[in-house]
Amino acid sequence: MKKLGAGLAVLGVLLMIAVGCGSPADKVKVGMTENQVIDVLGEPMGTVNTDSSGQNRLLYMDVEGEDIMVWFKDGKVTKVDSRETVLSD
């Protein structure tokens, strides 16, 4: 029984580590406000004002190795795009 308990404890620690290692973009959820996104990711590198679809965007560059674009409509997140940061020489 002790082996089972120790095994479950190790599994629990590994799961906590795995959950904590997610992408920064995963922390941003649809429906969040712009201020909530800034609380999570910090100040953006730039903003793109309303486009033809009526959406605004915040741009984050090289956040833990990712470039992130957060889309807003009516003050709420509608979409989050991310890709690995590509550094050029």
C-alpha positions in Angstrom: 0.0 0.0 0.0 2.9 2.3 0.7 4.2 1.9 -2.9 0.8 2.8 -4.3 0.6 6.0 -2.1 4.2 7.0 -3.1 3.4 6.3 -6.8 0.3 8.5 -6.6 2.2 11.3 -4.9 4.9 11.2 -7.7 2.1 11.2 -10.3 0.5 14.2 -8.7 3.7 16.2 -8.7 4.4 15.3 -12.3 0.9 16.5 -13.3 1.3 19.8 -11.4 4.6 20.4 -13.3 3.0 19.5 -16.6 0.1 21.9 -16.1 2.4 24.7 -15.0 4.5 24.3 -18.2 1.7 25.2 -20.6 2.0 27.9 -23.2 1.5 31.5 -22.2 -1.2 31.7 -24.8 -3.1 28.9 -23.0 -3.5 31.3 -20.0 -5.7 33.6 -22.2 -9.3 32.5 -22.4 -12.1 33.6 -24.7 -14.3 36.1 -22.9 -11.5 37.7 -20.9 -11.3 41.5 -20.9 -8.3 43.4 -22.2 -7.2 44.3 -18.6 -7.4 40.6 -17.6 -5.1 39.7 -20.6 -2.6 42.4 -19.6 -2.7 41.1 -16.0 -1.7 37.6 -17.4 0.7 38.5 -20.2 1.9 42.0 -19.3 1.8 45.1 -21.5 1.6 44.2 -25.3 4.3 45.2 -27.8 1.7 46.8 -29.9 -2.0 47.1 -30.7 -4.0 47.0 -34.0 -7.1 49.1 -33.9 -10.4 48.0 -35.3 -10.3 46.1 -38.6 -13.1 45.6 -41.1 -14.6 42.8 -38.8 -14.8 45.3 -35.9 -12.1 43.5 -33.9 -9.0 45.0 -32.1 -5.8 43.0 -31.5 -3.0 43.0 -29.0 0.4 41.8 -30.1 2.9 40.1 -27.8 6.4 39.2 -29.1 8.6 36.5 -27.7 6.6 35.7 -24.5 8.5 32.6 -23.3 9.4 31.8 -26.9 6.0 32.6 -28.5 4.5 35.4 -30.5 0.9 35.9 -29.4 -2.0 37.8 -31.1 -5.1 38.3 -29.0 -8.3 39.3 -30.8 -11.1 41.3 -29.1 -14.6 42.3 -30.0 -16.8 44.4 -27.8 -14.0 44.4 -25.2 -13.7 40.6 -24.8 -11.3 38.0 -26.2 -12.7 36.2 -29.2 -9.5 34.4 -30.4 -5.9 33.8 -29.5 -3.3 32.9 -32.0 0.3 31.9 -31.2 3.4 30.6 -32.9 6.9 29.9 -31.9 9.1 33.0 -32.0 11.5 32.8 -35.0 14.7 34.8 -34.3 16.7 36.0 -37.4 20.4 36.7 -37.5 
